[in-house]
Amino acid sequence: MLRGGLLVAIATCVALAAARTSGSSDDIQELLENVDLRYSTDVFEDANLDVPELITKYRYPVETHTVTTEDGYILRMHRIPHGRDANNVPNQKKPVVFIMHGLLSSSADFVIMGPGSGLGYILAEEGYDVWMGNARGNYYSRNHVRLNPDALLSTAFWQFSWDEIGNIDLPTMIDYALEVSGQERLHYIGHSQGTTSFFVLGSLRPEYNAKIISMHAMAPVAYMANNRNLFLRALASYGDDIESIARLIGIGEFMPNSVIFTWAGQSMCRDEVVFQPICSNIMFLIGGWNEDQHNSTMMPAIFGHTPAGASVRQFHHYGQGITDRGFRRYDHGSRISNYRAYGSFRPPNYDLSKVTTPVFLHYSDSDPLAHVNDVDRLFRELGRPIGKFRIPQRTFSHIDFIYGINARELLYDRIINLIKAMDANAFDEVNKIIESTEQ
Ligand SMILES: *[C@@H]1O[C@H](CO)[C@@H](O)[C@H](O)[C@H]1NC(C)=O
């Protein structure tokens, strides 16, 4: 009798438990179907995850690769080898796209906005093997075999500008991506400094042009004579002083404390906080900002990843370009040190005619950092400029190329169509896209 009762009780428990598990897995299933995995599910969580964690959270495959440059910098690359919803079969050889971030940014730029608008995810869905670089000195590449980025009273780690990023980091990362993927050539997409450093690469190490099928420059920056960014202009006037003072007191990194930004991003830039407009204005100062393309809800996530670190000299080098209106190697400030570095008293120009990769420039009317006249001059001087594309929205600005609400429709879709046409050697298709774009 007792035993019978016990059995019934156990059976009931098992049945209940079974019912509960099946119910809860249904719940999870339902939850997953209702979560829109194209947008951020939680901007505060996204602010605190690093790039591989973020990509994993949105259920994409991710790999981290480390390379060491010939001068000892240890760089980390992030790879999304295939898509989640489409083109999602692992271990298939796919065409490679290498994407390079801008000043103060990192590979996070291409995933922060989520699978619906992040360029890294979009390319993976389109069937590409996506490699995202990180320049020396940023959050993911703040390591060296010998030098310490945080050394007191020594700026040895930070003695580089985007000249070294283009001349040394890019070829190291590109060769590595080609080797691991088993490809001979790849497509390159850069934003801002990610375009500057590419033009450095193509002119100083012209043999690399043959490894690039096509290059897409988003907000291209080479000439800066017409730069209208107040911050960079101010820096241009004082750049020499700023760098020597900073070196004197042992600071080589620009704004080292990005923790402050993460904190400020989450406490002051969140929705429903009165300070949010101030955050928008900071973003405006840094990179140009535009009400039409700006999703203020995403600000905590953006400030969790940006600024990601840079050297004082990267700014200084841009400042020199504003002052002397040229596109030259870094000016070491004295005839002797220039002579030692370049064999000439003045820093040599980057010879853009040596950049023989087919280049596509994507620019906008109101980008304060890539003025239309400077973009035109760049286009004229490049070795093999193929197309120049104006974003069909007047207000589109410098950081909208990355964080803009409609970046996909206004920009990424066209870049992908161009890449596909270049892959297929369909040059009439390329011409058709060029002709259909208002210049
Ligand atoms: C802004 O971002 C939030 C959070 O990712 C998203 O839910 C919303 O749809 C975005 N708004 C637009 C207009 O894209």
The ligand as a Tripos MOL2 file, in Angstrom:
@<TRIPOS>MOLECULE
LIG
   14    14     1     0     0
SMALL
NO_CHARGES

@<TRIPOS>ATOM
      1 C1         18.1610   51.5410  -32.6930 C.3       1 LIG1
      2 O1         18.7860   50.5500  -31.9020 O.3       1 LIG1
      3 C2         17.8820   49.7400  -31.1560 C.3       1 LIG1
      4 C3         18.6980   48.8100  -30.2990 C.3       1 LIG1
      5 O2         19.5720   48.0210  -31.1020 O.3       1 LIG1
      6 C4         16.9600   48.9960  -32.0980 C.3       1 LIG1
      7 O3         16.0230   48.2300  -31.3510 O.3       1 LIG1
      8 C5         16.2320   49.9920  -32.9950 C.3       1 LIG1
      9 O4         15.4630   49.2880  -33.9380 O.3       1 LIG1
     10 C6         17.2370   50.8810  -33.7080 C.3       1 LIG1
     11 N1         16.5430   51.9050  -34.4580 N.am      1 LIG1
     12 C7         16.6350   52.0440  -35.7700 C.2       1 LIG1
     13 C8         15.8350   53.1460  -36.3660 C.3       1 LIG1
     14 O5         17.3400   51.3330  -36.4520 O.2       1 LIG1
@<TRIPOS>BOND
     1     1     2 1
     2     1    10 1
     3     2     3 1
     4     3     4 1
     5     3     6 1
     6     4     5 1
     7     6     7 1
     8     6     8 1
     9     8     9 1
    10     8    10 1
    11    10    11 1
    12    11    12 1
    13    12    13 1
    14    12    14 2
@<TRIPOS>SUBSTRUCTURE
     1 LIG1         1 GROUP 0 **** ****
